[in-house]
Amino acid sequence: MALAGSGAVACLAWADWAVWLAVLAASLGAAAAGRVLGKAVTAALVVVVPFALWALAIHGLFFPEGRTVLAAFGPARVTAEGLAYAGGIVLRTAALVVVMLAFSTWVEVPVLRAALVRRGVPAQLGYVLSTALGLASTVAERLERIREAQEARGLVVRQSLPGRIVAARLQVVPLVLQLVDEAGERAPALEARGQALPGRRTSYVDEPDSRAQRALRWVLAVASLAVVVSVMVPAVAGVLGGGR
């Protein structure tokens, strides 16, 4: 979580292709080390590819500050400046998406929740975080079960786009109903286990936390704070100087 957070801070604070490429490469390396590279890349492509097509269509063809025209199609102009601007947006978005997906697919949710609660995070917030991280896998499993149940009842999914859209609509409705019903069932169970009571919690889950990991977390926290300060101070100074 510390690595993912510091990577996201670096991507948002620095408008530099080298930083975005470094964060993207580090995220892919971490996903490969955690043996979740295929899952993270597949999920990232679902988000990044439509966004990239939109960015290239808007900024690549209709960039008002573009001067170096590569091709023209009536009012649309493909400019080098527009492509560079769109490429930067897509690269930054890809780095942010991959770093968060690598974290969410690699992390062991029960271990993370136990570690957060041991460090003073409220139990309710730890539960919300762990539930959010595990939601993607839960939704995927439920959709697969719903699809199998509907096919067993005779639902034929055509390979055409309209057929897939109709099948998706038929699957989303029971999925949402199941998730809402499960949320209602979890609330009394959490109350019965004293989730809302004050005080520290005990856990049978133990997290590995070596001295090197603790040192790395502090280094990343200090580095992230330094990055934010290095960006905010010149900006504030420029605003104050301009006002004078």
MIDREN-680903 format. One record per residue (C-alpha): chain; residue in one letter; x, y, z. Coordinates in steps of 0.1 Angstrom, whole numbers, plus 5000, padded with zeros to 4 digits. Layout:
// residues N
A / a / X / Y / Z $
...
// end
This chain:
// residues 244
A / m / 5000 / 5000 / 5000 $
A / a / 5029 / 5024 / 5007 $
A / l / 5045 / 5016 / 4974 $
A / a / 5012 / 5021 / 4955 $
A / g / 5004 / 5053 / 4974 $
A / s / 5039 / 5068 / 4967 $
A / g / 5036 / 5059 / 4931 $
A / a / 5003 / 5076 / 4927 $
A / v / 5016 / 5107 / 4944 $
A / a / 5046 / 5109 / 4921 $
A / c / 5023 / 5105 / 4890 $
A / l / 4999 / 5132 / 4901 $
A / a / 5026 / 5156 / 4913 $
A / w / 5051 / 5155 / 4885 $
A / a / 5042 / 5160 / 4849 $
A / d / 5071 / 5141 / 4835 $
A / w / 5070 / 5112 / 4811 $
A / a / 5101 / 5096 / 4827 $
A / v / 5082 / 5095 / 4861 $
A / w / 5051 / 5080 / 4846 $
A / l / 5072 / 5053 / 4827 $
A / a / 5091 / 5045 / 4859 $
A / v / 5060 / 5041 / 4879 $
A / l / 5044 / 5020 / 4852 $
A / a / 5075 / 4997 / 4849 $
A / a / 5077 / 4993 / 4887 $
A / s / 5040 / 4985 / 4889 $
A / l / 5043 / 4958 / 4862 $
A / g / 5074 / 4944 / 4879 $
A / a / 5056 / 4942 / 4912 $
A / a / 5026 / 4925 / 4896 $
A / a / 5050 / 4900 / 4880 $
A / a / 5067 / 4894 / 4913 $
A / g / 5033 / 4888 / 4929 $
A / r / 5023 / 4865 / 4900 $
A / v / 4993 / 4886 / 4892 $
A / l / 5007 / 4903 / 4860 $
A / g / 4981 / 4888 / 4837 $
A / k / 4952 / 4897 / 4859 $
A / a / 4964 / 4933 / 4864 $
A / v / 4971 / 4939 / 4828 $
A / t / 4938 / 4925 / 4816 $
A / a / 4919 / 4947 / 4841 $
A / a / 4940 / 4977 / 4831 $
A / l / 4933 / 4972 / 4794 $
A / v / 4896 / 4973 / 4800 $
A / v / 4900 / 5008 / 4815 $
A / v / 4929 / 5023 / 4796 $
A / v / 4921 / 5013 / 4760 $
A / p / 4887 / 5031 / 4758 $
A / f / 4902 / 5061 / 4776 $
A / a / 4931 / 5061 / 4751 $
A / l / 4908 / 5060 / 4721 $
A / w / 4888 / 5089 / 4735 $
A / a / 4920 / 5110 / 4743 $
A / l / 4935 / 5104 / 4709 $
A / a / 4903 / 5113 / 4691 $
A / i / 4897 / 5145 / 4711 $
A / h / 4933 / 5159 / 4716 $
A / g / 4949 / 5143 / 4686 $
A / l / 4923 / 5157 / 4661 $
A / f / 4911 / 5188 / 4678 $
A / f / 4940 / 5202 / 4698 $
A / p / 4936 / 5241 / 4696 $
A / e / 4973 / 5247 / 4704 $
A / g / 4986 / 5224 / 4678 $
A / r / 5009 / 5239 / 4652 $
A / t / 5028 / 5210 / 4636 $
A / v / 5001 / 5196 / 4613 $
A / l / 5007 / 5159 / 4603 $
A / a / 4974 / 5154 / 4585 $
A / a / 4941 / 5173 / 4580 $
A / f / 4906 / 5160 / 4575 $
A / g / 4884 / 5190 / 4570 $
A / p / 4881 / 5207 / 4605 $
A / a / 4900 / 5179 / 4621 $
A / r / 4938 / 5182 / 4622 $
A / v / 4963 / 5156 / 4635 $
A / t / 4990 / 5176 / 4651 $
A / a / 5022 / 5165 / 4668 $
A / e / 5014 / 5187 / 4699 $
A / g / 4980 / 5171 / 4702 $
A / l / 4993 / 5136 / 4699 $
A / a / 5020 / 5144 / 4725 $
A / y / 4994 / 5158 / 4749 $
A / a / 4971 / 5129 / 4744 $
A / g / 5000 / 5105 / 4749 $
A / g / 5009 / 5121 / 4782 $
A / i / 4974 / 5119 / 4795 $
A / v / 4971 / 5082 / 4785 $
A / l / 5005 / 5073 / 4800 $
A / r / 4998 / 5090 / 4833 $
A / t / 4963 / 5073 / 4835 $
A / a / 4979 / 5040 / 4826 $
A / a / 5005 / 5043 / 4853 $
A / l / 4978 / 5053 / 4879 $
A / v / 4955 / 5024 / 4869 $
A / v / 4982 / 4998 / 4868 $
A / v / 4998 / 5008 / 4901 $
A / m / 4964 / 5005 / 4919 $
A / l / 4954 / 4973 / 4902 $
A / a / 4988 / 4957 / 4910 $
A / f / 4982 / 4966 / 4946 $
A / s / 4946 / 4955 / 4948 $
A / t / 4953 / 4921 / 4930 $
A / w / 4985 / 4913 / 4949 $
A / v / 4975 / 4923 / 4984 $
A / e / 4962 / 4897 / 5009 $
A / v / 4930 / 4915 / 5021 $
A / p / 4927 / 4897 / 5055 $
A / v / 4964 / 4905 / 5063 $
A / l / 4960 / 4941 / 5052 $
A / r / 4929 / 4946 / 5073 $
A / a / 4945 / 4931 / 5104 $
A / a / 4976 / 4952 / 5099 $
A / l / 4956 / 4984 / 5096 $
A / v / 4935 / 4977 / 5127 $
A / r / 4966 / 4969 / 5147 $
A / r / 4979 / 5003 / 5138 $
A / g / 4949 / 5022 / 5151 $
A / v / 4927 / 5023 / 5120 $
A / p / 4890 / 5021 / 5130 $
A / a / 4876 / 4986 / 5125 $
A / q / 4848 / 4999 / 5104 $
A / l / 4872 / 5017 / 5080 $
A / g / 4894 / 4986 / 5078 $
A / y / 4863 / 4965 / 5069 $
A / v / 4853 / 4990 / 5042 $
A / l / 4888 / 4990 / 5027 $
A / s / 4890 / 4952 / 5027 $
A / t / 4855 / 4949 / 5012 $
A / a / 4863 / 4974 / 4984 $
A / l / 4895 / 4955 / 4975 $
A / g / 4877 / 4922 / 4974 $
A / l / 4847 / 4935 / 4955 $
A / a / 4862 / 4929 / 4920 $
A / s / 4868 / 4892 / 4926 $
A / t / 4834 / 4888 / 4943 $
A / v / 4816 / 4904 / 4914 $
A / a / 4835 / 4883 / 4889 $
A / e / 4826 / 4851 / 4908 $
A / r / 4789 / 4861 / 4911 $
A / l / 4786 / 4870 / 4874 $
A / e / 4801 / 4836 / 4865 $
A / r / 4776 / 4818 / 4887 $
A / i / 4747 / 4838 / 4873 $
A / r / 4758 / 4831 / 4837 $
A / e / 4760 / 4794 / 4844 $
A / a / 4726 / 4793 / 4861 $
A / q / 4710 / 4812 / 4832 $
A / e / 4726 / 4790 / 4806 $
A / a / 4714 / 4759 / 4825 $
A / r / 4679 / 4774 / 4823 $
A / g / 4682 / 4777 / 4785 $
A / l / 4694 / 4812 / 4780 $
A / v / 4713 / 4814 / 4747 $
A / v / 4739 / 4842 / 4744 $
A / r / 4745 / 4852 / 4708 $
A / q / 4780 / 4863 / 4698 $
A / s / 4767 / 4895 / 4682 $
A / l / 4770 / 4928 / 4701 $
A / p / 4732 / 4932 / 4706 $
A / g / 4731 / 4896 / 4720 $
A / r / 4759 / 4903 / 4745 $
A / i / 4742 / 4936 / 4756 $
A / v / 4709 / 4918 / 4763 $
A / a / 4728 / 4890 / 4782 $
A / a / 4747 / 4916 / 4802 $
A / r / 4714 / 4933 / 4812 $
A / l / 4699 / 4900 / 4823 $
A / q / 4730 / 4893 / 4844 $
A / v / 4734 / 4927 / 4860 $
A / v / 4699 / 4928 / 4876 $
A / p / 4703 / 4897 / 4897 $
A / l / 4739 / 4906 / 4905 $
A / v / 4729 / 4940 / 4920 $
A / l / 4700 / 4923 / 4939 $
A / q / 4724 / 4897 / 4954 $
A / l / 4749 / 4924 / 4964 $
A / v / 4722 / 4945 / 4981 $
A / d / 4708 / 4915 / 4999 $
A / e / 4742 / 4904 / 5011 $
A / a / 4750 / 4939 / 5024 $
A / g / 4718 / 4937 / 5045 $
A / e / 4728 / 4903 / 5059 $
A / r / 4763 / 4915 / 5068 $
A / a / 4752 / 4944 / 5089 $
A / p / 4735 / 4923 / 5117 $
A / a / 4764 / 4899 / 5116 $
A / l / 4789 / 4927 / 5121 $
A / e / 4769 / 4942 / 5149 $
A / a / 4767 / 4908 / 5166 $
A / r / 4805 / 4905 / 5165 $
A / g / 4809 / 4939 / 5181 $
A / q / 4821 / 4957 / 5151 $
A / a / 4809 / 4991 / 5163 $
A / l / 4822 / 4988 / 5198 $
A / p / 4852 / 5009 / 5209 $
A / g / 4886 / 4995 / 5219 $
A / r / 4913 / 4975 / 5203 $
A / r / 4907 / 4943 / 5183 $
A / t / 4926 / 4910 / 5185 $
A / s / 4933 / 4890 / 5154 $
A / y / 4946 / 4855 / 5146 $
A / v / 4960 / 4868 / 5113 $
A / d / 4997 / 4878 / 5116 $
A / e / 5014 / 4900 / 5090 $
A / p / 5051 / 4898 / 5081 $
A / d / 5066 / 4932 / 5090 $
A / s / 5104 / 4932 / 5090 $
A / r / 5126 / 4961 / 5100 $
A / a / 5135 / 4967 / 5064 $
A / q / 5098 / 4970 / 5055 $
A / r / 5092 / 4995 / 5083 $
A / a / 5122 / 5015 / 5072 $
A / l / 5110 / 5015 / 5036 $
A / r / 5075 / 5027 / 5046 $
A / w / 5090 / 5057 / 5065 $
A / v / 5112 / 5065 / 5035 $
A / l / 5083 / 5064 / 5011 $
A / a / 5061 / 5085 / 5034 $
A / v / 5088 / 5112 / 5038 $
A / a / 5096 / 5111 / 5000 $
A / s / 5059 / 5115 / 4992 $
A / l / 5056 / 5144 / 5015 $
A / a / 5087 / 5160 / 5000 $
A / v / 5073 / 5156 / 4965 $
A / v / 5040 / 5173 / 4975 $
A / v / 5059 / 5202 / 4992 $
A / s / 5083 / 5206 / 4962 $
A / v / 5052 / 5211 / 4940 $
A / m / 5030 / 5232 / 4963 $
A / v / 5056 / 5257 / 4976 $
A / p / 5065 / 5271 / 4941 $
A / a / 5029 / 5272 / 4931 $
A / v / 5018 / 5291 / 4962 $
A / a / 5048 / 5314 / 4958 $
A / g / 5039 / 5321 / 4922 $
A / v / 5003 / 5329 / 4932 $
A / l / 5014 / 5352 / 4960 $
A / g / 5039 / 5369 / 4937 $
A / g / 5014 / 5374 / 4910 $
A / g / 4989 / 5389 / 4934 $
A / r / 5015 / 5415 / 4944 $
// end
